[in-house]
Amino acid sequence: MEPENTCRAGLPSAIRRRAARGLAGLAFAGLALAAAQPAAAQAYPDRPVRVVVPFAAGGATDIFARLIAERLTKATGQPFIVENKPGAGGNTGSDAVARSAPDGYTLVLGTVSSHAINPSLYAKPPYDVEKDFEPVAMVATIPNVLVVNPNNVKATTVADFIAEAKAAKRPLLMASSGSGSSIHLSGEVFKQATATNLEHVPYKGSGPAVIDLVGGQVDLMFDNLPSAIGQVKAGKLRAIAVTSAEPSPALPGVPTVAATVPGFEAVAWLALFAPAGTPKAIVDKLNAEVRAAYDAPEVRRRYVESGAAMPQMTPEQLAAFVKAEGVKWAAAVKASGARVD
């Protein structure tokens, strides 16, 4: 004889009723969460947003961070505050954001260095790009440019530069924004391809590196075009060639490195990332606002003048792009022999 109040499946009916209520509660919570995300995005942001630049002030990352932050501030009515947090080739600032609350109020302007090169360059990277970040929006793609101090280096062409570097009694000093940056690896790949005698001098960002290059403490740099172009136009630095596949309209008459060294290409990029777990509705809203910023005539003008572009990508497209870049630059790191313990 079955016990009283027992269902045919063998469970007491009271337990079954409690289980049903629990499942209903879970379903309601799920629906409430799904409904809350668009509501949260509509209210976002309702306080200041911090945008971390993982490099020193003055470089291309800093320049574009401030440009986009200004537009986001105007579009949302809340301050987007840029904070420079340099160190470890972009790892320090990026890791700080990865550990922040996933609420959309702490972002990082990651780069090809911090989010594509460093995972292969560092023996123990402090974060996992795919697991610890939500890709938000592509901000800029920019070529690098081989620039020299005209008092230290006499060459005006790539061929002449190669000859001068090979004939020099000491290695030419090659500045970079940090070990493993695209600026550094552009130089290392060039050094290997041309068998030139270049000695790497890392800095904590393009800004201080360019200052020393102008001052003559170092001889050359494969700098991001936006951070070097002002000094080139002022005559304080000489542009030898750009690292993109095609010449840059921002520097008329300056050829590509590939015209002399076939196959050479190194293009940097900057993208906005949020901590993993940031609500998709907020990510999508930020993506739309960044893409809309490029439609502003003054912003587009600044991009054209600096030789940059903003490929239009959804967060999903950006995630696929970053993953492919990681594979590409891992091969470059391996070929260069660069390693940071």
CORBEL-V337490 format. One record per pair of residues at least 24 apart in sequence whose C-alpha atoms are under 6 Angstrom apart, sorted by the first residue. I is the first residue (numbers start at 0). GAP is how many residues later the second one is. If there is no record, write none. Layout:
((I/GAP) (I/GAP))
This chain:
((36/244) (37/243) (40/240) (40/241) (47/30) (47/31) (47/32) (48/31) (48/56) (49/30) (49/31) (49/55) (49/56) (50/30) (50/31) (50/56) (50/57) (51/30) (51/31) (51/32) (51/56) (52/30) (52/31) (52/32) (52/56) (53/30) (53/31) (53/32) (53/36) (53/39) (54/30) (54/31) (54/35) (54/150) (55/28) (55/30) (55/149) (57/149) (58/147) (58/148) (58/168) (59/166) (59/167) (88/89) (89/24) (97/34) (97/177) (101/173) (101/175) (101/176) (102/175) (106/166) (106/167) (107/164) (107/165) (108/162) (108/163) (109/160) (109/161) (110/158) (110/159) (111/156) (111/157) (112/68) (112/69) (115/209) (115/210) (116/212) (119/210) (120/218) (120/219) (121/218) (121/219) (122/218) (131/144) (132/141) (132/142) (132/143) (133/139) (133/140) (133/141) (133/142) (134/138) (134/180) (134/184) (135/136) (135/137) (135/147) (135/151) (135/179) (136/134) (136/135) (136/150) (136/178) (137/133) (138/131) (138/132) (138/171) (139/129) (139/130) (139/169) (139/170) (140/127) (140/128) (140/167) (140/168) (141/125) (141/126) (141/127) (141/166) (142/82) (142/100) (142/101) (142/124) (142/125) (143/78) (143/79) (143/80) (143/81) (143/98) (143/99) (144/77) (144/78) (144/80) (144/96) (144/97) (144/98) (145/75) (145/76) (145/93) (145/94) (145/95) (146/73) (146/74) (146/91) (146/92) (146/93) (147/71) (147/72) (147/89) (147/90) (148/70) (148/88) (149/88) (151/67) (155/84) (156/83) (164/31) (164/32) (165/30) (165/31) (170/26) (170/27) (170/28) (171/26) (171/27) (172/25) (172/26) (172/45) (172/46) (173/25) (173/26) (173/27) (173/46) (173/47) (174/26) (174/27) (174/34) (174/46) (175/26) (175/27) (176/26) (176/27) (176/28) (176/29) (177/24) (177/25) (177/26) (182/39) (182/40) (225/80) (249/55) (249/56) (249/57))
